[in-house]
Amino acid sequence: MIAGMGIDVHVRYFAAAADAAGCDEETITAKPGATIAEIRAELGQRHGEKLTEVLQLCSFLLDGQAAEPHDQLPDKTATGIDVLPPFAGG
């Protein structure tokens, strides 16, 4: 678990990610400097194999901006991450 005195991360799940997580949103506590990859691993541990698989395909927004796995959480007390699975178009 990413824990300790840290950053409140409000996570919003969309579409297949919400289905796999079993919720639309949640708040977790992350250590300062945690990466998107670490957050992704924590979320997978919390919700199981189905979400872990979905997360491998997802894009992430950190405070509304596209984020890569190596990107770190900002140095503040709270932040938001949106979990966006690939969307089929047509």
URSUL-V240722 format. One record per pair of residues at least 24 apart in sequence whose ideal C-beta (glycine too) atoms are under 6 Angstrom apart, sorted by sequence separation. I is the first residue (numbers start at 0). J is the second residue. D is the distance in whole Angstrom. If there is no record, write none. Layout:
BEGIN
((I,J,D) (I,J,D))
END
This chain:
BEGIN
((5,29,5) (35,59,5) (5,30,5) (57,82,5) (58,83,5) (2,28,6) (5,31,6) (20,46,5) (57,83,6) (3,30,5) (57,84,5) (1,29,5) (1,30,5) (56,85,6) (19,49,5) (20,50,5) (19,50,4) (35,66,5) (53,84,6) (1,33,6) (36,68,4) (35,68,5) (19,53,4) (34,69,6) (35,70,5) (1,37,6) (16,53,5) (34,71,5) (15,53,5) (32,71,5) (33,72,5) (1,41,5) (16,57,6) (29,72,6) (6,72,5) (16,82,4) (16,84,5) (15,84,4) (7,77,4) (8,78,6) (9,79,5) (10,80,5) (11,81,5) (12,82,5) (13,83,5) (14,84,5) (6,78,6) (8,80,6))
END
